[in-house]
Amino acid sequence: MGTPDCKEISNANLPTDLAAWARPPIPIAASAKTTNAPSLTPGTPARLTLHPSAGVTLAQPAGKVRTPANVHAGLIRVRIPAAGTWRVSASQPLWIDVLSGSTALPSGKFGALAPCTTIHKVVEFDLNPGDHLIQLSGNPGPDVELMVSEKK
């Protein structure tokens, strides 16, 4: 989220490829299993409801284990239409893994790429077209806003 230098938190000045974040998010209940993970449309912000981590079966172990109080996790799918660098933006300090098939993909640049907004972190992945599974873990509570967008 904001940095100490932020006078206010606002989504008014988001970068062009993250501008859709300012739209009202659609509600999606994330899955606790890979077999029935719901789909997220790229460029559409979503408010995800996650599950207590103990009841979630991840496809692969999380790339980093986070254990805040009230830890939650969940799974969603996204269909990427074109090869490129894609950003997964989140409102919380959770861990984000993207899988192609059963392979966890390496992340690229990450961090607070949109300071002084409601986006806490952005993680970039080089993705090919097709279906990908997004694993969310280590979230401090049941709710997180998330968006997948192409880096322009």
C-alpha positions, -999 to +999 in steps of 0.1 A: +000+000+000+013+035+007+048+045+016+057+069+045+060+097+019+024+094+008+002+122+018-029+102+008-038+068-007-056+073-041-061+053-072-065+084-093-029+083-107-025+046-115-001+037-144-020+030-177-017-008-175-031-008-140-058+018-145-086-008-145-078-014-108-098+017-100-130+001-113-153-017-088-141-053-083-162-083-091-167-108-062-151-143-067-149-171-042-114-186-047-112-224-047-096-246-020-087-272-047-071-270-082-100-290-098-126-264-095-107-231-095-129-202-108-117-180-137-105-144-135-107-123-167-075-103-174-080-066-169-109-071-144-103-063-108-118-089-084-124-091-047-115-127-038-128-146-008-101-170+003-102-201+026-083-208+059-050-222+047-053-255+065-082-264+042-065-254+009-046-279-014-021-261-035-009-276-067+027-270-057+043-258-025+042-220-022+074-203-033+075-187+001+057-196+033+040-167+050+022-173+083+005-141+095-024-144+120-056-157+104-037-170+074-058-177+042-052-191+007-070-199-025-067-208-062-080-191-093-074-196-131-067-170-157-066-174-195-038-154-210-047-143-246-011-134-258+024-140-248+040-112-228+048-098-194+017-100-172+013-083-138-006-098-109-016-069-086-028-075-050-042-054-022-025-075+005+010-088+013+002-124+002+024-148-017+016-152-054+026-182-075+016-187-112+016-222-126+016-234-162+004-270-160+021-283-129+052-261-132+056-230-111+068-201-132+096-178-121+085-142-113+102-112-126+101-077-112+080-073-080+072-049-053+053-017-047+051-007-084+021+016-078+030+035-046+004+056-027-025+035-042-045+006-028-023-018-046+001-034-020+022-053-044+026-062-081+044-093-094+054-097-130+054-130-149+064-138-185+034-159-197+025-177-228-011-179-241-033-204-224-047-213-190-027-206-159-033-214-122-027-186-097-020-198-061-025-172-034-011-180+000-002-164+033-029-138+031-037-121+064-074-127+063-101-140+040-103-110+015-079-097-011-084-076-043-065-090-073-061-081-109-041-096-138-031-072-165-006-071-194+024-048-189+023-021-216 
